[in-house]
Amino acid sequence: MRLGRYMTWRGFVAGAIVVVAGLLLRGPIRAKPASIEGGKPFRVEVLNGSGVRRAGQGLAEALRARGFDVVDIRNADRMDYAETLVLDRVGEPKYADAVARELGVQSSYRQRNEDLLLEVTVILGRDLASHYGEGS
């Protein structure tokens, strides 16, 4: 009788360990990629132009958490952008407008560059950097 209880308890503990390990190893649950009214998902790059350390990474993580497919994160051509810019890269403003709305940016701009193989570029400026950089 005592051995039976021991084996049952041992089996329970082993099962609990397997369940917890499975949850931990599964990784984060990803949100569905953002799309426009049931359309195709679109790709976004984030360029940090704010001068605030790691702000681009923070913004990219926030966009991913909201379902956007952030495919590239790097520094912008300069670090003195006062305002965040959202650029339409393919001549389809609905994609850039969706990102601009999500960020609370007033408008998006058209700057086609189909060589980039993405739909939207976000250049993070100082206006939003404090929300996403180190210490935020």
C-alpha positions as MATLAB code, in Angstrom:
seq = 'MRLGRYMTWRGFVAGAIVVVAGLLLRGPIRAKPASIEGGKPFRVEVLNGSGVRRAGQGLAEALRARGFDVVDIRNADRMDYAETLVLDRVGEPKYADAVARELGVQSSYRQRNEDLLLEVTVILGRDLASHYGEGS';
ca = [
       0.000    0.000    0.000;
       2.770    2.404    0.954;
       4.685    1.655   -2.279;
       1.546    2.292   -4.332;
       1.056    5.756   -2.829;
       4.735    6.546   -3.375;
       4.519    5.558   -7.042;
       1.315    7.567   -7.525;
       2.876   10.649   -5.935;
       6.049   10.176   -7.950;
       4.033    9.891  -11.175;
       2.118   13.046  -10.318;
       5.330   15.012   -9.696;
       6.894   13.713  -12.913;
       3.779   14.673  -14.872;
       3.753   18.153  -13.345;
       7.412   18.632  -14.288;
       6.696   17.600  -17.873;
       3.762   20.032  -18.127;
       5.741   22.950  -16.679;
       8.752   22.200  -18.898;
       6.503   22.035  -21.937;
       5.009   25.432  -21.147;
       8.427   26.982  -20.605;
      10.009   25.500  -23.720;
       7.093   26.297  -26.003;
       8.142   29.932  -26.209;
       6.008   33.032  -26.314;
       2.640   32.983  -27.974;
       2.903   35.222  -30.997;
       0.120   37.480  -32.026;
      -1.287   37.016  -35.487;
       0.522   39.307  -37.946;
      -1.281   42.575  -38.516;
      -3.188   42.861  -41.743;
      -5.608   45.327  -43.227;
      -9.235   44.189  -43.130;
      -8.466   40.556  -43.834;
      -5.781   41.389  -46.383;
      -2.268   40.017  -46.518;
       0.045   40.561  -43.550;
       2.583   43.312  -44.134;
       6.209   43.824  -43.129;
       7.591   46.702  -41.075;
      11.138   47.893  -40.414;
      12.040   50.068  -37.433;
      14.873   52.586  -37.651;
      15.958   54.338  -34.456;
      16.578   57.989  -35.264;
      15.997   59.306  -31.760;
      19.438   59.004  -30.218;
      17.844   57.111  -27.303;
      19.621   53.838  -26.633;
      17.615   50.674  -27.461;
      14.469   52.671  -28.288;
      14.210   51.018  -31.707;
      14.325   47.569  -30.116;
      11.656   48.589  -27.613;
       9.385   49.921  -30.348;
       9.870   46.778  -32.424;
       8.915   44.596  -29.463;
       5.796   46.694  -28.848;
       4.768   46.459  -32.509;
       5.322   42.697  -32.518;
       3.181   42.374  -29.398;
       0.420   44.165  -31.328;
       0.705   41.703  -34.202;
       2.948   43.572  -36.639;
       5.606   41.638  -38.572;
       8.771   43.612  -37.768;
      11.437   42.249  -40.100;
      14.340   44.638  -39.453;
      15.572   46.840  -36.595;
      18.553   49.157  -36.931;
      19.696   52.756  -36.592;
      18.484   55.456  -38.955;
      20.810   57.534  -41.121;
      20.995   60.117  -38.339;
      20.033   60.413  -34.655;
      18.307   63.792  -34.541;
      14.768   63.059  -35.717;
      12.460   65.147  -33.522;
       9.280   63.411  -34.705;
       8.512   59.817  -35.591;
       7.930   59.214  -39.301;
       5.926   56.373  -40.814;
       6.804   55.773  -44.468;
       4.781   53.945  -47.116;
       7.305   51.977  -49.180;
       5.055   50.361  -51.816;
       2.471   52.956  -52.799;
      -0.223   51.410  -50.569;
      -0.819   54.013  -47.840;
      -3.254   51.789  -45.930;
      -0.323   49.845  -44.438;
       1.577   52.905  -43.236;
      -1.652   54.501  -42.024;
      -2.409   51.424  -39.890;
       1.003   51.648  -38.208;
       0.692   55.428  -37.768;
      -2.709   54.980  -36.101;
      -1.322   52.319  -33.778;
       1.538   54.607  -32.726;
      -0.620   57.709  -32.432;
       1.380   59.465  -35.144;
      -0.615   62.071  -37.048;
       0.138   60.934  -40.569;
       2.250   58.745  -42.781;
       4.346   59.718  -45.780;
       4.879   58.162  -49.165;
       8.479   57.265  -49.953;
       8.442   54.302  -52.302;
      11.339   51.904  -52.303;
      10.233   48.479  -53.463;
      13.821   47.208  -53.296;
      13.408   46.969  -49.520;
      10.906   44.075  -49.767;
       8.697   45.532  -47.047;
       5.661   47.760  -46.867;
       6.363   50.210  -44.020;
       9.363   51.937  -42.449;
       9.075   53.577  -39.035;
      11.786   56.106  -38.187;
      11.550   56.557  -34.438;
      11.994   60.154  -33.324;
      12.483   61.754  -29.925;
       8.727   62.342  -29.559;
       8.061   58.636  -28.885;
      11.512   57.375  -27.876;
      10.978   57.899  -24.149;
       8.207   55.274  -24.260;
      10.482   52.600  -25.725;
      14.129   53.298  -24.804;
      16.268   52.290  -21.842;
      14.703   53.181  -18.543;
      11.181   53.356  -19.957;
];
